Amino acid sequence: MKDFSYITSSSPAFIESLYQDFVKDPNTVDPELKKFFEGFDFAIGEVKSGTNGTAVADAPAGVGGGIDWKKEVGAYRLILGYRNKGHLIAKTNPIRPRKDRGANLDLAFFGFTEEDLDKTYHAGNMIGLGTTTLRNILTHLQKCYAAHVGIEFKYISDQKKVDWLTNEMERNFNKPIAVTQKKRILEKLNQGVMFEKFLHTKYIGQKRFSLEGGETTIAALDAIINTAADFNVQEVVIGMAHRGRLNVLANIMGKTYEQIFSEFEGTAKLDQTMGSGDVKYHMGYGSEVQTPNNKTVHLKLMPNPSHLEAVDPVVVGFARAKADVLYESDFDKILPILIHGDASVAGQGIVYEVAQMSDLEGYYTGGTIHFVINNQIGFTTDFEDARSADYCTSLAAMIQAPVMHVNGDDAEAVVKCVEIATRYRQEFNSDVFIDMVCYRRHGHNEGDDPKFTQPQLYALIDKHANPREVYTTYLLENGEADAKEMAKDMEKKFWADLQERLDEVKQNPLPYHYQQPELDWKSLRKANPEDFDQSPVTAINENDFKKVFDGLMKWPDDFKPLKKVEKILQDKVKLYNEEGKVDWATGELMAYGSLLLDGKDVRMSGQDVKRGTFSHRHAVLRDENTDKAYSRLGNIPDAKGKFRIYNSLLSEYGVLGFEYGYAMANPNALVLWEAQFGDFCNGAQTMIDQFIAAGEQKWNRMNGVGMLLPHGYEGQGPEHSSARMERFLQMCAELNMVATNITTSANFFHALRRQLAWPFRKPWINFSPKANLRHAGTYSPKQEFLEGGFKEVIDDVFVGDANEVKKVLFCSGKVYFDLAERQQKENRKDTAIIRVEQLYPLPVKQLEGLYAKYSKATWFWVQEEPLNMGAAAFLQMNLKSINYGVISRQPSASTATGYMKVHTLEQTEIIDTAFSI
């Protein structure tokens, strides 16, 4: 959509010459001018076949024939101007005048005066009006682009999308809607307003984060779901913050008033045997609804914390998993909807990360509908203090997603916008935004007085009718006779229904049929403390071992891997053939392959996970000649599960949230996120704190997502050493997650398989090795894959008689190898080294058994981390049945030194101290 102001400053002869060029070959002129000339021809001549088969007319007799080229182009520029910038002057704000953003859409800007308004222009053909007056063209453009809706789409480069949206706005948008739909809109507005009135009457002063001022949201969501169902959507997944949540639960999800009230009263029966629960406006819900056209749609409202927008990646991850497991990756059948607040969508970086995922292979969901409830205020902050952009939705331009800004008081316009958005999503499988500009009748919550900070705004809001009243008045003044009657009838019904709710007449919950993944979840149970005394058997048989190992070490005959990679794989085969051992990376891939044989899916994502940050995994090989990719786990014989691995965008917060959502949808998939370095997980701390550590306790939702966090002190500095073990351990309680620090490939193999072998699901945090990925001490004999399961604690096999052991060094992770090297070098049979492979749930009984075994020894906990980090403080709080000292680095503000010499001195001091004390 270009601005052709350079044309209007040109001579008429130049414009006519362009036209003559067009007549000879339409493809020689600018595409936008080509459109203009085609519309011009439609009006002035008999069409004939031109060069390249394009339909054109005879050239006019020239400017002398009465064609004012400059004015015609000016009219076309006016059309383009409104398409491009009409949104800047659209009457989208129901409360106050809009800020002047310099739209430059006055007549003079396009070379016109008032005298030109009643002159006719062929440019009217471009907007479906035929040859008509400039006044009619302008009126039509104002109705399409500058009334109660303003659409932004000038940045979209896909011409099909542009043409589709242009056609919707210019040819279809202003068509009247059926009386049945008017009735449906009024019904949903009634429900939305009635619910808020009821709560305001019954629960005075209680926080509910009401939707008052934005009740049109209910009619909008209803229209999205109904339209989506007509376009074959079978499931809708919704994520939103707390404002309006209770209203959505009642009037979209079908949760009964009785259920909602019981949560207000504090009498709700929580379906959980442990955990603290959460406030009512954070809880999730699932239902199954029938649309007016008798389509059945599954609805899911995801649980969320108060951290605004944190639920966004969880929703899209959940939708992706459902598409993969239920709908054969047909994304047209499942629709994610994200309901944003204006301040949060503009101010929270997670929205950017989620938007950036939208068209990436590993995170694609077929398009998300973003619905913004634009209150024009964030808590007490005016929008001018909350963003630099013109709009809260300006980041939509980054992914070329159209935005429809719409006045929240015009219910029909809102419904038309969301219907267009839903059809657009189904047609193009792309994201789309609706920015519904409304207001917030109360403060941030119902006990907060907004006049403290916005007295003038709230003086206007106090006098403003609610959306139901606005629409009822509109129908009475503008509707047909039956629409007027309907409005009167529904007015009576509104008050009767409200009285029924006040009298607490019971509703019947909607019938619900569980989907297969939900049945899979229901077959699981809560974890008990005794479940962690010993891990389940996760060994595989010899035949499966051979099938997976051989499958990993082969590739097609016409595939040529990089020579260096080929040698790496040959060395792994040689290690197995000559020593019967399996290295770390192969042990990991063996776990995935064996799960695929079991019919389970494996999904892994993170920065550079296909190769692995430390060039160890090589799950996907590249042909050195063609760059073609080959998945080593994609061709294991008899494997029924699917292996999906994706290099992620440079995001931690968004990607971890996506994987959490994916794991929430499907308990039969091993879902892993690997940080490039464990240190970087702090970029996802909100997901860890709000979802991973507390999700089961707050929302009664199990989750088996795994986090692989490279951790270990090798002199790489303070950003490449520590995954902040102490933070995770500090959050461990009530069996909420599992934390491991594993030292052998077989134990890692069993830990991975254990995630799906347990009759429950737990988030798993593993502090992964870096340098020790290739340490011979991590290699495991084949037999350890064929028997037993995960070992929470590994005893020392170097020492002989336990009675001769005078000192026990117990530790976790990488430091074991430094200790073992000194022990064996000095042949210290008097010092036993015990590995704690699982830090939480802490294997206390096993440690107490070893404490009894080495009863004559003095015990020390040895860690690489400074004393205020690592597991030291956690153990001192949780391991009180054993007396031990602590050997570590000195307390430190930074996780590690950045100087190799200092690191080496510190590391040597720890080992020296451990053996000399």
Phi, psi and omega in degrees: 000087185269160175259118185264046179295333179295334180290317185291340178269000179270165179287152177304326180297322179295317179297317180296325180294324176297322180294320179296322175299319179298318181298320181289314179206102184304335185279000181271351181253163178308138182306322180290320177293325177301316178299317181298312181295325178296317177295324179296314180299321181304328184273328195251351185210170175279130186286137174224172183276125179258191179302143180062021175077007181281138181284120178222169179251171171298142177296141178293170185287004179107180183300325180297342180281006175101005179269119177265091186302316183297321179289322179296316178294324176300319178295321178292320176298324177299317178299312179298322179300315179290323177297321183281317192231009178302329181299335182289339180244002181297148184273068186269348184262116183283350189251318189213162180298151180281154176289138179286117182247022173064054184289333182055056180245016177284159185302320184299327181299333182255012175084022181246159170236177178302329183294339182277350188298328183258011173275150183267148183221137178292340181301341177302337177299333183293337182241020173081013182262350187075189176289121186206178183285156175299327179299315179294321178299313182296316180300316180296316179297320179294322177293322184281321192238352186220025175266240180272002178228135172234126184249135175253118176206013185293341183272357181283127183268342179283110186296329178297319179294316180299312181297320180298313181292320178299316180297319180298316185284321188269334185250331190245330193300321187271009174291140180293153179261160184290155179299323180299324179286324175301318180297318180297317180298312181296323179298315181290324175295319177302313181297316181297315181289318181301317182299315180294319179299318181299309182297323180294329179280317189275326185236068184297129175082351179282144176295129173218353181051066190292159179268003186304127187103334180237027184297341178299342174308322183294315177296324181293311180297320177302317181292321177299312183296316181295316179294316180301317180299321178294339179254028169078014173286130181254344182214138178237128179247124186245136171236136179203164174276202190272335182295121178084000186297315182296324179294318177296318178301316184286315194253353174244311184280340180083017175292134187287154176302322182300317179297317181293318181295323181298330177287325175295321183282345183079020181253007182296141176272113182278129180277065180201148181259357180205169175098169190260346185074186181212168179294155189299332184268019172243346189287152177268177181195150176229143179206174180227118186241156174256131179275167178303335179265020176061035172262142178263130180231131172277132179243138175229125171252118186284142173293151182208155174271180177284351177293103189302134177074357180296336181284344187305306181293332179296318180298311183290326175295318177299315180296320179297316180296316179298319178299318182292318189269331185253325191244019179052041179059028172271098188287346176293344185267352179223133187238118172275135174238127175248121179260115185253159163265155184295318182292323184283321181294331178278328192255347184259122183296337180298331179296319176300314182299317181294319178297320181294338178284340200304330183242016180272144187306315185284347189230007183292136179232013180080016177101138178244139171268122178258119180245117183259120171273097189269097180279354181068016184200145176239106188058267176238009189263125176294153183298332180292339177264358188253350180199156175265337183287160175300319185233155175294339183262013188299338178292347178300329181298332181302321180253018178054042176267130178292152177234129173251111176272127187220144179288118184294347177277345179262088187299321181294321178295319179298313181297319177299319180298314183289330175293317176299315181300319182292317178295321178299315180299317181289326181287317188246354181049048180230160177292152177210146184242139168241123180252094182272108183277119182219223180199173180241113187293323180255187176284194180307319167227176190289347178264003186257133181266109184287344182289345176302324188245335180228064185298320182290316179301315184283341171293323177290317183296322180303326184268356190271132178291149179285164185302328178294317179293320179299315182288322177299315178298318179300315181295320180294326182271332188237347185285164171290174184304315182290330176293321178296317180296319179301316181299318180294317180297319183287334174299315178295316181297323179305310183288327177293316178296320179298318179295322178299319179293320178297327178277000178058044172294132188286145171257156174265130176300150179292144174296151184216135176245125183288138174279164184302315178299327178290324175295323177297319176297318182294337180283347178272170180225172175290151177280149175243156181306322183292342177299339185256007176291324177208138183285155177291161176290127180232017180291159176241164180275168186298322182297315179293323178303311182296318183299316182286314182299312180297321179297324181289331188262011179240161174209165183299154181299328182270012180254132182241097179289162176303139184304320182295320179290320178301319179293321178303314182291323177297324178293325178293319177295318180297317178302318181289315183293322185269326184243354180068027184243158181237128181282175187300307184298320179292321177301320178296310181293330175298322178297315180297314182298320181292326176293321176298322176296326179285357181088010179266151176269152175231129176233132179222137174213168183148177184287113175067035184285337182300313176274322188097136181307325186255027175053040184248329191280308182048047178292330178237126179262159176239136176289127185290343180263320186251349184069009179294142182268146175224120179275120181293339181260005183270358186224040177275124183304136176071007179286125180261338179281166180248136177256123180234123179225134186222130166288127187270167166295166186282069184222142171252309182304305183293315185290317178297321176299319178299314182292325175299316178296321179298314181292331179294330184278331190223108181284350183260019175240134171277116185245122185232141169238129178247127174282148178299314165228145183301333179304328188282355179294343179293343173290346179245023188300326179299317179296321182293311183293313191273328185250301190294312184285330191236357186302319181291320180290323184280319192238004180060038181239112175287159180202134183252023182299142178247141178242120176259115188238100178306127189213135177155147185265108180232019179079024182266005174097174189287351177253005183222035183231318193237128173272013178060055178309320183298326180293315179296316182294327177297330182272355183281124175190160176054033179055038188283335179199172182243134179235125181231157176219090199263146186241354180229153182295323180292321180293324176295318176305312182290325178296318179297315181290328181299330181306324181256351179277332179297149175278022177209177177232140178223140169300143184232128177246121177243127176273098191277154177283163174241279179300326185282002174301333182247011180286130182301334180292342179274347181289142182239143176293153182307322185301331182289344175272343187259000181212152174071208182207203182292137178258114180291327179226140177241119181283167182275125178261355181282319181286155181262273184278123181296333181289341180271352182281120182261341183217137175242125174254110176252141191207184180213135172080212193301324184299338178305317185293324177293319179293315182296324179298315179292318181301314184283327179297320182263004180051050184275087178284350180271358182235116178263144179241119183250134179260124172266101184279334179237119182270330175211136350300133186293127181283069187299316183298319180293320178292322178294326177296319178288329177296323177289321180298315180258056188288341182268000187263156170267134186256143175223136170271126182245128176220153177283328187290157173303159186301327181276006180232191180064207187262000189302307183295322179299315181293320180297333179274331190247348182239074186264354181274358179236135176267127182204159172257177182234131175243125184199180167290163176293152176308144188211148174282324179264150184293328185199161175282154177263002182253124184300320181296319179294318178302313183298317178298316180297316182294317179297320180298320179298314182292316178302314181298318182299325184262351182252342188290000000 
